[in-house]
Amino acid sequence: MNSARRRLPQMDTKAELRTARLVLRRWRPADRAPFATLNADPAVMEYFPALLSRAESDSAVGRIEAHFAKHGFGLWAVEIPGVAPFAGFIGLSIPSFQAHFTPAVEIGWRLAHDQWGKGYATEGACAVLAFGFEELKLDEIVSFATAANLPSRRVMERIGMSHSPADDFDHPGLPEGHPLRRHVLYRIRRRPEQPCHTAGQGSAE
Ligand SMILES: CC(C)(COP(=O)(O)OP(=O)(O)OC[C@H]1O[C@@H](n2cnc3c(N)ncnc32)[C@H](O)[C@@H]1OP(=O)(O)O)[C@@H](O)C(=O)NCCC(=O)NCCS
């Protein structure tokens, strides 16, 4: 483990990130119902062990809010002005499990099915990477997914992350033999230029 990754950031920010088409903002009570709908959609949850009940979905929001309270950043709620007041989340989180790459800061995303195929995840993720490197001064950001989750892996690749098979790991939250257990890890390190560009690249506000 290198020293940069041992020092995880603690900051008090209420940052809202904006891109050409998206607002990544803190969660509102009204987001809970559409988030529960998304978490009960088999298409969205194809690469997760189970659909979430309303109570489980609300608990997940609670954990996201607690992460914001503790670290000052997290999985932002995605608003698409003029299109959808809530479309899912894109953001940063600190994995709560231990693995060969932890402690680390992870970039992740989950969007409602009707918002796929429009470049929103990549656009939001680009702004999140820029925030992580420029504002949080992270040296590295990781992302992981079950190996078969090709849509998520394509987002990782589009934002410039790299995968080394030597980093593949078994997710400790899934039992031996579970078909989703094998995960791929992608990494990206801070570099002098912007980490990625999309038509909608915006800036942290
Ligand atoms: C992962 C997930 C966010 C990816 O969504 P996505 O729509 O494929 O990704 P993007 O929003 O970046 O959109 C990219 C697609 O939109 C297309 N697109 C259309 N208009 C576009 C535009 N204006 N700009 C960029 N891309 C555009 C791209 O060609 C690309 O399509 P392709 O993958 O078929 O080539 C989505 O599948 C999801 O929410 N999955 C469920 C949750 C999940 O698995 N999360 C990850 C857990 S590890």
The ligand as an SDF file (V2000), in Angstrom:
LIG
                    3D

 48 50  0  0  0  0  0  0  0  0999 V2000
  -23.1940    1.3450  -15.9150 C   0  0  0  0  0  0  0  0  0  0  0  0
  -24.1990    2.2720  -16.5630 C   0  0  0  0  0  0  0  0  0  0  0  0
  -24.2820    3.5750  -15.7800 C   0  0  0  0  0  0  0  0  0  0  0  0
  -23.7070    2.5510  -17.9800 C   0  0  0  0  0  0  0  0  0  0  0  0
  -24.6990    3.2740  -18.6910 O   0  0  0  0  0  0  0  0  0  0  0  0
  -24.4670    3.6180  -20.2390 P   0  0  0  0  0  0  0  0  0  0  0  0
  -25.6610    4.3290  -20.7000 O   0  0  0  0  0  0  0  0  0  0  0  0
  -24.0210    2.3940  -20.9540 O   0  0  0  0  0  0  0  0  0  0  0  0
  -23.1920    4.5930  -20.1840 O   0  0  0  0  0  0  0  0  0  0  0  0
  -23.1330    6.1230  -20.5840 P   0  0  0  0  0  0  0  0  0  0  0  0
  -24.1770    6.8820  -19.8520 O   0  0  0  0  0  0  0  0  0  0  0  0
  -21.7430    6.5510  -20.4430 O   0  0  0  0  0  0  0  0  0  0  0  0
  -23.5650    6.1020  -22.1030 O   0  0  0  0  0  0  0  0  0  0  0  0
  -22.7030    5.5630  -23.0780 C   0  0  0  0  0  0  0  0  0  0  0  0
  -23.4920    5.0640  -24.2430 C   0  0  0  0  0  0  0  0  0  0  0  0
  -24.3290    6.1150  -24.7340 O   0  0  0  0  0  0  0  0  0  0  0  0
  -24.0270    6.3390  -26.1250 C   0  0  0  0  0  0  0  0  0  0  0  0
  -24.3000    7.7720  -26.3580 N   0  0  0  0  0  0  0  0  0  0  0  0
  -25.4150    8.2570  -26.9260 C   0  0  0  0  0  0  0  0  0  0  0  0
  -25.3940    9.5860  -26.9270 N   0  0  0  0  0  0  0  0  0  0  0  0
  -24.2330    9.9780  -26.3780 C   0  0  0  0  0  0  0  0  0  0  0  0
  -23.6420   11.2370  -26.1110 C   0  0  0  0  0  0  0  0  0  0  0  0
  -24.2670   12.3980  -26.3990 N   0  0  0  0  0  0  0  0  0  0  0  0
  -22.4400   11.2790  -25.5080 N   0  0  0  0  0  0  0  0  0  0  0  0
  -21.7990   10.1280  -25.2000 C   0  0  0  0  0  0  0  0  0  0  0  0
  -22.3170    8.8990  -25.4230 N   0  0  0  0  0  0  0  0  0  0  0  0
  -23.5380    8.8140  -26.0090 C   0  0  0  0  0  0  0  0  0  0  0  0
  -22.6190    5.8430  -26.2770 C   0  0  0  0  0  0  0  0  0  0  0  0
  -22.3510    5.4800  -27.6120 O   0  0  0  0  0  0  0  0  0  0  0  0
  -22.5980    4.6180  -25.3770 C   0  0  0  0  0  0  0  0  0  0  0  0
  -23.2450    3.5360  -25.9670 O   0  0  0  0  0  0  0  0  0  0  0  0
  -22.4670    2.1060  -26.1290 P   0  0  0  0  0  0  0  0  0  0  0  0
  -21.9670    1.6910  -24.7800 O   0  0  0  0  0  0  0  0  0  0  0  0
  -23.5370    1.2360  -26.6700 O   0  0  0  0  0  0  0  0  0  0  0  0
  -21.3580    2.3860  -27.0600 O   0  0  0  0  0  0  0  0  0  0  0  0
  -25.5830    1.6090  -16.6160 C   0  0  0  0  0  0  0  0  0  0  0  0
  -25.4810    0.4260  -17.3900 O   0  0  0  0  0  0  0  0  0  0  0  0
  -26.1330    1.2580  -15.2360 C   0  0  0  0  0  0  0  0  0  0  0  0
  -26.6250    2.1190  -14.5020 O   0  0  0  0  0  0  0  0  0  0  0  0
  -26.0670   -0.0390  -14.8840 N   0  0  0  0  0  0  0  0  0  0  0  0
  -26.6250   -0.5410  -13.6360 C   0  0  0  0  0  0  0  0  0  0  0  0
  -25.8190   -0.1880  -12.4270 C   0  0  0  0  0  0  0  0  0  0  0  0
  -24.4070   -0.7330  -12.4910 C   0  0  0  0  0  0  0  0  0  0  0  0
  -24.1740   -1.8430  -12.9620 O   0  0  0  0  0  0  0  0  0  0  0  0
  -23.4890    0.0890  -11.9870 N   0  0  0  0  0  0  0  0  0  0  0  0
  -22.1050   -0.2750  -11.9440 C   0  0  0  0  0  0  0  0  0  0  0  0
  -21.8280   -1.1950  -10.8340 C   0  0  0  0  0  0  0  0  0  0  0  0
  -20.1180   -1.5870  -10.7540 S   0  0  0  0  0  0  0  0  0  0  0  0
  1  2  1  0
  2  3  1  0
  2  4  1  0
  2 36  1  0
  4  5  1  0
  5  6  1  0
  6  7  2  0
  6  8  1  0
  6  9  1  0
  9 10  1  0
 10 11  2  0
 10 12  1  0
 10 13  1  0
 13 14  1  0
 14 15  1  0
 15 16  1  0
 15 30  1  0
 16 17  1  0
 17 18  1  0
 17 28  1  0
 18 19  1  0
 18 27  1  0
 19 20  2  0
 20 21  1  0
 21 22  1  0
 21 27  2  0
 22 23  1  0
 22 24  2  0
 24 25  1  0
 25 26  2  0
 26 27  1  0
 28 29  1  0
 28 30  1  0
 30 31  1  0
 31 32  1  0
 32 33  2  0
 32 34  1  0
 32 35  1  0
 36 37  1  0
 36 38  1  0
 38 39  2  0
 38 40  1  0
 40 41  1  0
 41 42  1  0
 42 43  1  0
 43 44  2  0
 43 45  1  0
 45 46  1  0
 46 47  1  0
 47 48  1  0
M  END
$$$$
